[in-house]
Amino acid sequence: MEANRGQGGIQQLLAAEQEAQQIVNAARNAKMTRLKQAKEEAEKEIAEYRSQMELAFQKKVAASSGDSGANVKRLEGETDTKISNLKIEADRISHDVVQMLLKQVTTVKN
C-alpha cells in the first residue's frame, strides 16, 4: 500500500508539473501575441507621425520658396540702389582721383 501511495504522489506531481508547463506556455504565447500587437500599433503610430511631420515639412518648404521670390526681389532692389550710389560717388570723386594720380606720377623725388 505504501508503494501505491508513492506512485500516486509521483503521478500527481507529474500531472501538476504538466499543468504548470501548460500555464507557462499559455502565458508565453499570450505575451508574444501582445508584443506583436504592441509592435504593430507602434509602427502604425510611427507611420502616422512621420506623415504628419512630412506634411508640415512640405508646408514649410512651400512657404519658404514663396518667400524666397520676395527676398530675391528685395535683394535685387537693394543691390541696384547700392550700385547706383557707388556710381554717383565714383563720378563725384573721379576728377579728384585722376588729378591725385597725375600729381604722384609726374612728381620726381630724389
C-alpha angles and dihedrals in degrees: 000000000000089000091054091050091051091049092048091050092050090049090051091049091050091048091049090048091051091048091049090049090052091050091050092048091049090050091049091050091048090049093050091048091051092047091052090048092049090049092051091048091049092049090050091051091047091051091050092048091047092052091049092050091046090051091049090048092050090051091051092048091049091048094048094048089053090052093047090066090055091045091051091052091047092049092047090052092049091047093050090050092050092047092051090048090051091049091050091049092047091051090049097053102028094094092052092047092051091050092049092050092048091050092051093047096046097044114096118209124195 
